[in-house]
Each structure stands twice: as structure tokens, then as C-alpha cells.
Amino acid sequence: MTDDQTPARPITVVATFTLKGDAAEFEQLLAEQAELMRAGDGFELGVLARSTTSPDTYVNLAWWRDSHSYLSVVRSYAFAAKAMSELPRLADARIDRFVPATDEGTLLPADGAEQGLLVLAVHAADEAAAAEVEAGWDAHTAQLAGQDGFLGAALGRSEVRPGGHGQLGWWRDEAAAAAAPGYRADTVETLVLRPVHIVSRRPA
């Protein structure tokens, strides 16, 4: 339980980067940060992915057991020193945090799905639209389940932007993702991403 006696919830941290330095150096730095995260209690999976259409755009996703586990690592001296001293030189960052949209939900991809193509859709912070997104999610995922190449999808509520949501969709390849039916036309941002580095503490 957390300090306010509410159950701890799994959290997915989504950091979107705009590259302004060397790509190889940036990817190496993020790989080193991922190893620091993997050593932390509560870390489950990390994926660094790069946009298929905008090479200067990366997204780093990290799945944690709860917020406390995440904060205990990123506030550590080793992690903060590397992030604060080196990362700003290489990229600008925007960070969001998501919890599952349902109490029983998870934002973790199915085993092996993290190797596939990721479609990340970020919805505007709008309470009315949020209710519509959640109400239609089950029907949407049922429709996706019949699509060739579909590996799974998850819906999260933003802890940074009240009323905001993020969709994570995993696909075999770009052709399968392109053939998928859309969900909402007013998505603020949709990124198609290919994994470049993965770390995991899942059982082999």
C-alpha cells in the first residue's frame, strides 16, 4: 500500500526525445541508463524505440511495478548524474507517466510483443473525450484482435495530464499496423516506432 493507503499501481514511463546530438552516442547513453534501471527493484521492462518516419524522434518506455520503484531509481545519484550531465546535450525530452485505465489492467506487452513495431497514440487531456476513449476501448481491441499481425494493445491514463490517455499498440510490422482500423481522429500525436534496444527482468 502507498502512504495514502491506496493500492500501488503499475506505471509506464514514456519519455519522448528529440535528438540534437549524435544518434549512436544517445543510444549508448540510454542503454547505460536502462541497465541502471534494470538493477532497481520493481523494474520490469524497458524499450528504446525510434520513429520510422522521423529519425530524430525516439521514445523510451519503462514499465515499473509502481511509482515508488521508479522514483527510487531515477532519484538515485548514479542515474541522476548521468541523466542530468549528459542527456540534455544530446536530446530534448518530454516525459509522461501512465497507469492502466482499468484496475485489473496492465500496460506490459505480451511476451515477445516488445520485439515488434510499436504504435504510440497520445490523446489530448480532455475529461469528456477520456470517458469516450475508455468506453470504446474493449470494442476497439476486439476489432484489432481479428487483424493479421496484431500483437496486443493497452490503454493508460496519464498521471501528468489529467484526462489524457496513451494507447500502446504492438504489431508484427508496418504493413500490419497500416492496415489496422483507427480509433480516434483527434489523437494529439501518433508515432510508429521500431525498437532499437530492449532490457527486461521478465523470467526467461
C-alpha positions in Angstrom: 0.0 0.0 0.0 1.1 3.6 -0.6 1.2 6.3 2.1 -2.4 7.3 1.5 -3.5 3.6 1.8 -4.4 3.3 -1.9 -3.1 0.2 -3.7 0.2 0.7 -5.6 -0.4 0.5 -9.3 1.9 -0.4 -12.1 3.3 2.5 -14.0 4.7 3.0 -17.5 7.0 6.0 -18.0 7.1 7.3 -21.6 9.9 9.7 -22.5 9.8 11.2 -26.0 13.1 12.6 -27.2 14.0 15.0 -30.0 17.6 14.3 -31.0 20.0 17.2 -31.2 23.3 15.3 -30.9 24.9 12.1 -32.2 22.4 9.2 -32.5 24.9 6.5 -31.7 26.1 8.3 -28.5 22.4 8.9 -27.5 21.5 5.3 -27.9 24.5 4.2 -25.9 23.6 6.6 -23.1 20.1 5.3 -23.0 21.3 1.7 -23.0 23.5 2.5 -20.0 20.6 4.2 -18.2 18.5 1.1 -18.9 21.0 -1.1 -17.2 20.8 1.1 -14.1 17.0 0.8 -14.2 17.1 -2.9 -14.6 19.2 -3.2 -11.4 16.4 -1.4 -9.5 13.7 -3.3 -7.6 10.4 -3.1 -9.3 11.7 -2.6 -12.9 10.1 -5.0 -15.4 10.8 -3.9 -19.0 12.4 -1.1 -20.9 12.2 -0.4 -24.7 14.0 2.3 -26.5 12.3 2.8 -29.9 12.9 5.1 -32.9 10.4 6.7 -35.2 10.1 5.1 -38.6 9.4 8.4 -40.3 11.3 10.9 -38.2 14.8 9.6 -37.3 15.4 12.4 -34.8 12.5 11.2 -32.6 12.9 8.4 -30.0 10.6 7.1 -27.3 11.9 5.4 -24.3 9.4 3.3 -22.4 9.9 1.8 -18.9 7.5 -0.5 -17.1 7.6 -0.5 -13.3 5.8 -2.3 -10.5 4.8 1.1 -9.0 5.7 4.8 -8.8 7.8 4.3 -5.7 10.1 1.8 -7.5 10.5 4.1 -10.4 11.3 7.2 -8.3 13.8 5.3 -6.1 15.9 4.6 -9.2 15.6 7.9 -11.1 16.4 9.9 -7.9 19.5 7.9 -7.2 22.8 9.6 -7.6 24.1 7.3 -10.3 21.0 7.7 -12.5 20.5 11.4 -11.9 24.2 12.2 -12.6 24.1 10.5 -15.9 20.8 11.9 -17.0 21.5 15.5 -15.9 25.0 15.8 -17.0 24.9 14.1 -20.4 21.4 13.7 -21.7 20.5 17.4 -22.2 23.4 17.8 -24.6 22.1 15.0 -26.8 18.3 15.4 -26.8 15.3 17.4 -25.6 12.9 15.3 -23.5 9.2 15.2 -22.8 8.0 12.8 -20.1 4.6 11.3 -19.4 3.6 8.6 -17.0 0.7 6.2 -17.5 -1.2 3.8 -15.2 -3.6 1.1 -16.6 -7.0 2.5 -17.5 -8.7 -0.4 -15.6 -7.9 -1.6 -12.1 -7.0 -5.1 -13.4 -5.2 -3.9 -16.4 -1.6 -3.9 -17.4 0.4 -1.8 -19.9 3.0 -4.5 -20.3 3.1 -6.0 -23.8 2.5 -9.7 -24.2 5.7 -11.8 -24.1 7.6 -11.2 -27.2 5.4 -8.4 -28.5 8.1 -5.8 -27.5 10.2 -7.0 -30.4 7.5 -5.8 -32.8 6.5 -2.4 -34.2 5.0 0.0 -31.6 2.3 2.4 -32.5 2.1 5.0 -29.7 -1.0 7.3 -29.8 -1.3 10.1 -27.2 -4.7 11.6 -26.6 -5.4 15.2 -25.5 -6.1 16.0 -21.9 -9.9 16.2 -22.1 -12.2 14.7 -19.5 -15.1 14.2 -21.8 -13.0 12.6 -24.5 -11.3 10.4 -21.9 -14.6 8.9 -21.0 -15.4 8.2 -24.6 -11.9 6.6 -25.1 -12.3 4.3 -22.2 -15.9 3.4 -23.0 -15.0 2.3 -26.5 -11.7 0.5 -25.7 -13.0 -3.0 -25.3 -14.8 -2.9 -28.7 -11.7 -1.4 -30.3 -9.4 -4.1 -29.1 -11.8 -6.8 -30.1 -11.8 -5.4 -33.6 -8.0 -5.3 -33.6 -7.7 -8.9 -32.4 -9.0 -10.1 -35.7 -6.3 -8.2 -37.7 -3.4 -10.1 -39.1 -0.1 -9.2 -37.4 -1.7 -7.7 -34.2 0.4 -8.5 -31.1 -1.6 -6.6 -28.4 -2.7 -3.2 -27.2 -3.1 -1.4 -23.9 -4.7 1.9 -22.7 -3.2 4.0 -20.0 -4.3 7.1 -18.1 -1.8 9.9 -17.8 -0.7 10.9 -14.3 0.9 14.1 -15.8 -2.1 15.3 -17.9 -5.4 14.7 -16.2 -7.9 13.5 -18.8 -5.0 12.4 -21.1 -4.5 8.9 -22.4 -1.9 6.9 -24.2 -2.5 3.9 -26.4 0.2 1.3 -26.9 -0.3 -1.0 -29.9 2.1 -3.7 -30.9 2.3 -5.1 -34.4 4.3 -7.6 -36.4 5.4 -5.0 -39.0 4.5 -1.7 -40.6 2.2 -3.3 -43.2 0.1 -4.8 -40.4 -0.1 -1.6 -38.5 -1.0 0.4 -41.5 -4.0 -1.9 -42.2 -5.4 -1.5 -38.7 -8.6 0.5 -38.2 -8.1 3.8 -36.4 -9.6 4.7 -33.1 -10.0 8.5 -32.8 -9.3 11.2 -35.3 -8.3 13.8 -32.7 -5.3 12.0 -31.3 -2.7 14.6 -30.5 0.3 12.6 -31.6 0.7 9.2 -33.2 4.2 7.7 -33.6 5.2 4.5 -35.3 8.3 3.2 -33.6 10.8 0.4 -34.2 12.7 -1.0 -31.1 16.4 -0.4 -31.0 17.2 -1.6 -27.5 15.3 -3.8 -25.0 16.1 -4.7 -21.4 13.9 -7.0 -19.3 13.7 -8.6 -15.9 11.0 -11.0 -17.0 11.6 -14.7 -16.4 13.3 -16.3 -19.4 
